[in-house]
Amino acid sequence: MIEQSTISMTFGEFTLRWFLWIAMNGGLFFGAYKLCSHWARLQSAELATAMGIVVVAGLVGVETVCGAMGRLDFWTVGSGLALLAVLMVWGNRRRESNNRIIGASGSRWTWQGASLPNRVWLFLVIATGVHLASRVVLSLIPPPSNWDSIWYHLPSVVEWLKSGSLWVSSEPPYWYHPRNAELLLAWWLLPFRSDLLASLYSFPILLWLAYSVWALSERLGLSKEWRWFLVLALPNLGVMASVVLGTQKNDLLVAALFISALTHLMARNQQAGNDDGRVFLSALALGLLIGTKLNGLIYGLFILLIWLCAMAFKGGSLATIRRAITYYAGGALLGVFWFARNWFLTGTPLWVVDPHAPSGQGQEAMASSLIAGPFSLETLRLLFMDTIQGAGWWPILGLVGSIVVVCWSPLKISTNDRIRARGVAGLTIASLLAFLATPRTGLVTSGHSIIRLGLPFVILALVSFFALIHWLTLDWPASRRRWGAAVLSVFVLVPSGMPDELLRRLVLSPRGLATLALFGLMLGIAWRAQWRALIARWAFGSVLALLALSPIFLWKLQNYQWSHWGGAYGDLWNIDGVRSGIFQWLESTENTKIAVYGSQIFYPFYGSRWQNQLYFDVESSVNVRERWLDRLSQDRVNLVVFYKVKKKGPTDTVELQWPREREWVVQGGSSAFAPVYRDRIAEAWSVKNLRRAPVNECDFRAMYP
């Protein structure tokens, strides 16, 4: 079932969908809260971590069922989520929590008082908040532009939403990979059937990851100084700022699921008795992991191995083991759909092999492309430099410290802390091995950054390093620890470019100065404890006002994006400074099925309102012109677009060349194709009559220099 596009929506329907979407999210979060709050001794951060797992599992589960039934639309998915929220609330309405939710362990750290370290930390928190807020606002304005996002993440979601089904006949790039993250992304695109909210997809996952890191470090016994440091360091890592935030990549979701599952397994192992709730949460996270990304399967198996080791170390009754197996088998259903779909469509449940590759070739190529092998000193050097550039020296220091702790523990700490230190050090080393098992060596040797694939390792290495610092500074006064963490934070915030962005966007612009003055006023008020009630009322009123005005802002923003769609993509995806007007020209087309050659940026060809259809040539390596024409005819393609690509010329110099299929179009003559658009780097040809397409023996280079 195909819903109407956003262009046919009135402002009233737009507003209704927006507020219904907010209400559905609120109901789902409330249901997750009611469900998670009845599990034993969930601390505040662990409660948020558990809620994140349940919410993502609910979204993925409902959308999987709706998509498998061919009903992936806003109203069906929304009804399913509303029913799920009601079931979660109703299922706990008569139950009272045996163990109330407790706060963080240790002494409370308040922000009030005249202590200078407190003010420094408060400034760092506000600066990071302003930095993230500016990233959120700026990511909303342009259309999605990340290469992977517009190559295969977004096209997959658009094909689902246009057909209403996960069983689409078209084959976008990497369609056979697991797509749980894209299902989560689809929920951001469903209310307006546009990419208006697509760039916000990664920010809630970052917040969830921050809670997970806080909960994990709390389980390790880290003081609040280092917990705050870890949370503030996350959004300022180079890989976060330049690659992950504001994009539609799935690496952040893998990291959040992995750290969340690890937190609850650690909590289950530390508590006396059996805690089925913790095992159930880790089982949900494992199922989501194996259905999110290729390396998610590796990290999911890692989680399962940790549980088996914990059971062997701590022991458990046969009934407990049976329940845990049931939980993990049930949780795996959240990822098994992609295996089942691939088995049904291609005859194999694996997604790591291109179904169009020759038999056996895909397996051999995948096995030989593991980062761990074939391994070389050059690959090691590239990985080392990629880690330094994407995350700084902290993961390297954390890895070295972990190896030292595992091989020789020099820490003079208690027995429990020593066990924790060796545990987190072992997990860090194991996560590195899982990262090295990722089949992406080709990306390393070609100069691409792949540290985002190792985000779980980076985060665990950060936690491990600052856990070591915490244990080494246990005897320090609280004020000295806060000063030490504040000084170290400079080495994280400055390399990330955050001070430079704040300087350019805030201090050097009138609007920025006004914003900075407003936050300065808030900072001054925050130092006065007696004004906290005023701050709360002001914040609550501001949220209500922004919520009431948000439909107007989003409606205007949507129209602005549509009017600048073609120009934005023409500027973003130019070749050596030469921009193409093909995207702007395509805005005048509608219900056109387009075949694109020479370009991997498929998403812009849908048009701003997704008014066009795309034909994905899964056999582009074919060398027979007649077979290519037959495929275009069978799929009813009526427009062929060619984009120039960089190739090596006869003298090994890089030249801009047309793709091979353009020569076939020229050979067809005017009876089969007609040129309708042309510039220096792009062309569009309309398809007229492919069945009577003679071969025109002309000089291709002379006709089209």
PyMOL commands that set and color helices and strands:
alter all, ss='L'
color gray80, all
select helices_A, chain A and resi 6-8+11-36+44-68+74-90+116-140+147-163+180-189+198-200+202-219+224-236+238-244+251-270+276-290+294-314+318-331+333-346+361-367+377-391+394-407+415-436+441-445+451-472+478-493+498-507+510-526+529-563+565-572+582-586+603-606+625-634+660-668+700-703
alter helices_A, ss='H'
color red, helices_A
select strands_A, chain A and resi 593-597+613-615+639-643+645-648+654-657+673-678+682-687
alter strands_A, ss='S'
color yellow, strands_A
deselect
rebuild
show_as cartoon
